[in-house]
Amino acid sequence: MAEGFVEARGARLRMREDAGPAPDAPVLLLSNSLAASMRMWDRQVALLTRRYRLVRYDTRGHGESEAPAGDYDFDLLVEDMAAVLDAAGVARAAVMGLSLGGMTALGFALTHPGRVERLVCCDARADAPPPFVASWDERVAAIRAGGMAAILEPTLDRWLDPGFRAARPDVAAWVAEMIVSTPVAGYAGCAAALKRLAFLPQMHRIAAPTLFVRGEADGGAPADAMRAMAAAVPGALFAEVPGARHLPNLDNEAGFAQAVSGFLGLS
């Protein structure tokens, strides 16, 4: 395990590596959701390191990464991803991201196709219809007025099934801590990027083998939107995690493992 910081454009980004089964193991880069951190993947580390050396980082404005003021865009977030791989000395990797991380992974596959061995895009979308844009305006207004606590309960409700939250209050509390510790500037900066999301018309250009994964009960990444994304990418696969909401890797850990394991060569 190695941890440190990488200098990106206008921000220092926290990154971490977890060793794989051998020094020459293939690399899997993980990218986190908005209002989370690289820790959101902690429960998948044992599974994924069966085959991969893992490279994780806190998205700009999240976790221990710096949170510059102002709007971010996907060009910037994609170049952050490239900077992390460069710092790890990795030319080519499998990439898996969820929500904002999945959208950043799509942008990376479009702009750096030679660096993506395969792609897993979870609980994301590739366009920004007016209701989607309006939802980010509302959330940013709420956190500017009342801090991240103002959106905590609605976010937890979108992310985790109530039954799971009742059964695993420890995980729910851990997720809540990630949400409330996210800097307002980081959340708002990334929300500005989401409002300009426009990858869908380009997705036919993604050449890497691609899997789209969705929590079956995720209202933030509708089934029709994610199926349209899968249809747009040549040869892409689509899987749903039963009963899960926006964080299926936590909401149904076993179902998420089943959805990604074959594609990532873990089984």
C-alpha positions in Angstrom: 0.0 0.0 0.0 1.3 3.5 -0.9 -0.3 6.8 -0.3 0.5 10.4 -1.3 -0.4 13.4 -3.3 -0.2 14.3 -7.0 0.0 17.8 -8.4 -2.8 18.4 -10.8 -3.9 21.7 -12.5 -4.5 24.0 -9.6 -5.0 21.3 -6.9 -3.2 18.6 -5.0 -5.0 15.3 -5.2 -4.8 12.5 -2.7 -4.1 9.1 -4.2 -3.6 5.6 -2.9 -2.3 2.3 -4.4 -3.2 -1.2 -3.1 -0.9 -4.0 -4.3 -2.3 -6.8 -6.5 -1.4 -10.5 -6.5 1.9 -9.9 -8.3 4.2 -7.0 -9.1 3.2 -7.1 -12.7 -0.6 -7.3 -12.0 -2.8 -5.2 -14.3 -4.0 -1.9 -12.9 -7.6 -0.9 -12.1 -8.2 2.9 -11.5 -11.2 3.7 -9.3 -13.0 7.0 -9.3 -15.6 8.1 -6.7 -19.0 9.6 -6.6 -19.9 13.2 -5.9 -19.9 13.8 -2.1 -17.9 10.7 -1.4 -14.2 9.9 -1.5 -11.9 7.0 -2.5 -13.0 5.3 0.7 -16.3 4.4 -1.0 -14.4 1.5 -2.6 -13.0 0.1 0.6 -15.3 -2.8 0.7 -14.3 -3.9 -2.8 -10.5 -3.8 -2.2 -10.3 -7.5 -1.2 -12.2 -8.6 -4.2 -10.5 -6.4 -6.8 -6.9 -7.1 -5.6 -7.3 -10.7 -6.4 -6.3 -9.7 -9.9 -5.5 -6.0 -10.0 -3.2 -3.4 -8.5 -5.6 -0.7 -7.5 -5.0 3.0 -8.0 -7.6 5.3 -6.2 -7.8 9.0 -5.7 -10.1 11.6 -4.1 -11.7 13.5 -6.8 -10.9 17.2 -6.9 -12.9 18.9 -4.1 -13.4 15.7 -2.2 -11.8 13.7 0.6 -8.3 14.9 1.2 -7.8 16.5 -2.2 -7.8 20.2 -2.4 -11.1 22.0 -3.3 -10.3 25.1 -5.4 -13.1 27.7 -5.6 -15.1 28.1 -8.8 -16.7 25.9 -11.4 -15.0 22.7 -12.6 -15.6 21.0 -15.9 -15.1 17.5 -17.3 -12.0 18.5 -19.2 -10.4 19.3 -15.9 -11.7 16.2 -14.1 -10.5 14.0 -16.9 -7.0 15.5 -16.9 -7.0 14.9 -13.1 -7.6 11.2 -13.8 -4.7 11.2 -16.3 -2.4 13.0 -13.8 -3.1 10.2 -11.2 -2.2 7.5 -13.7 0.9 9.4 -14.6 1.9 9.7 -11.0 1.4 6.0 -10.5 3.6 5.3 -13.6 0.7 3.6 -15.4 0.3 4.0 -19.2 -2.9 1.8 -19.5 -5.5 0.6 -17.0 -8.9 -0.7 -16.5 -11.1 2.1 -15.2 -14.2 1.9 -13.0 -16.1 4.9 -11.7 -19.5 5.5 -10.1 -21.8 8.5 -10.7 -19.5 11.5 -11.1 -16.6 9.0 -11.3 -18.4 7.0 -14.0 -19.0 10.2 -16.0 -15.3 11.1 -15.6 -14.3 7.6 -16.8 -16.5 8.1 -19.9 -14.7 11.4 -20.7 -11.3 9.7 -20.1 -12.2 6.8 -22.5 -13.2 9.4 -25.1 -10.2 11.6 -24.8 -7.5 9.0 -23.9 -8.7 5.9 -25.7 -5.3 4.3 -25.8 -5.0 4.4 -22.0 -8.3 2.5 -21.2 -8.0 -1.3 -21.3 -11.7 -1.8 -20.2 -14.3 0.5 -18.6 -17.0 0.0 -15.9 -19.4 2.9 -15.7 -21.7 2.7 -12.7 -24.9 4.6 -11.9 -24.2 7.5 -14.2 -25.7 9.4 -17.1 -24.2 11.0 -20.2 -26.4 14.0 -20.8 -27.9 16.8 -18.8 -31.7 17.3 -19.4 -33.3 20.4 -17.8 -34.7 18.5 -14.7 -31.2 17.1 -14.0 -29.7 20.6 -14.3 -32.4 22.1 -12.0 -31.7 19.5 -9.4 -28.1 20.6 -9.1 -29.1 24.2 -8.9 -31.4 23.3 -6.0 -28.8 21.2 -4.2 -26.0 23.8 -4.5 -28.4 26.6 -3.2 -29.1 24.4 -0.2 -25.5 23.7 0.7 -24.5 27.3 0.2 -27.3 28.2 2.7 -26.9 25.4 5.2 -23.7 23.5 4.5 -23.5 19.8 3.5 -25.8 18.8 6.3 -28.7 20.5 4.4 -28.6 17.7 1.8 -27.6 14.7 4.0 -30.9 12.9 4.5 -32.1 13.3 0.9 -28.7 12.1 -0.3 -28.7 9.0 2.0 -32.2 8.2 0.8 -31.1 8.3 -2.8 -28.0 6.3 -2.2 -29.0 3.5 0.2 -32.1 1.4 0.5 -33.9 2.0 3.8 -33.8 -1.7 4.7 -30.0 -1.6 4.2 -29.6 1.5 6.3 -31.6 -0.1 9.2 -29.6 -3.4 9.0 -26.2 -1.7 8.6 -26.2 1.6 10.5 -22.4 1.4 10.7 -22.1 1.6 6.9 -24.8 4.3 6.7 -23.0 6.4 9.3 -19.7 6.0 7.4 -21.4 7.1 4.2 -23.0 10.1 6.0 -19.5 11.1 7.3 -18.2 11.2 3.7 -21.1 13.4 2.6 -20.9 16.0 5.4 -17.1 16.2 5.2 -17.2 17.1 1.5 -16.2 20.7 1.0 -19.0 22.9 -0.2 -16.6 24.4 -2.8 -15.8 20.9 -4.1 -19.4 19.8 -4.3 -20.5 23.0 -6.1 -17.5 22.9 -8.4 -18.3 19.3 -9.5 -22.0 20.1 -9.8 -21.2 22.8 -12.3 -19.5 20.1 -14.4 -22.5 17.8 -14.2 -24.8 20.6 -15.4 -22.8 20.7 -18.7 -22.6 16.9 -19.2 -22.8 16.1 -22.9 -21.0 12.8 -23.6 -24.0 10.9 -25.1 -23.5 12.0 -28.8 -19.9 10.9 -28.7 -20.2 7.6 -27.0 -20.2 5.6 -30.2 -16.4 6.4 -30.2 -15.6 4.5 -27.1 -13.5 1.6 -28.2 -12.7 -0.2 -24.9 -14.8 -3.1 -23.8 -17.4 -1.4 -21.6 -19.9 -2.5 -18.9 -22.6 -0.3 -17.6 -23.9 -1.2 -14.1 -26.9 0.3 -12.4 -28.6 -0.2 -9.0 -32.0 -1.5 -9.8 -33.8 1.1 -7.7 -31.5 4.1 -8.5 -33.6 7.1 -9.3 -30.6 9.2 -10.1 -29.5 7.0 -13.0 -32.7 5.9 -14.7 -32.8 2.6 -16.4 -33.8 4.1 -19.8 -30.9 6.5 -19.7 -28.3 3.9 -18.8 -29.7 1.4 -21.4 -29.4 4.2 -24.0 -25.8 4.7 -22.9 -25.0 1.0 -23.3 -26.7 0.9 -26.7 -24.6 3.8 -27.9 -21.2 2.1 -27.1 -20.4 -0.7 -29.6 -20.6 -4.1 -27.9 -21.3 -2.7 -24.4 -22.8 -4.8 -21.7 -25.4 -3.7 -19.1 -26.2 -5.2 -15.7 -28.5 -4.2 -12.8 -27.8 -4.9 -9.1 -31.0 -6.2 -7.5 -32.6 -3.9 -5.0 -29.8 -1.4 -4.8 -30.0 2.4 -5.1 -27.3 4.8 -6.2 -24.4 3.1 -4.4 -24.8 -0.5 -5.4 -21.3 -1.4 -4.3 -22.4 -0.7 -0.7 -26.2 -1.2 -0.9 -25.8 -4.8 -2.3 -22.2 -5.7 -2.1 -22.6 -9.3 -3.2 -24.8 -8.3 -6.1 -22.3 -5.7 -7.2 -19.5 -8.2 -7.1 -21.5 -10.6 -9.2 -22.3 -7.8 -11.7 -18.6 -6.8 -12.3 -16.6 -10.0 -11.6 -16.9 -11.7 -14.9 -16.2 -8.6 -16.9 -13.1 -7.8 -14.8 -11.8 -11.3 -14.9 -12.3 -11.9 -11.2 -14.2 -15.2 -11.6 
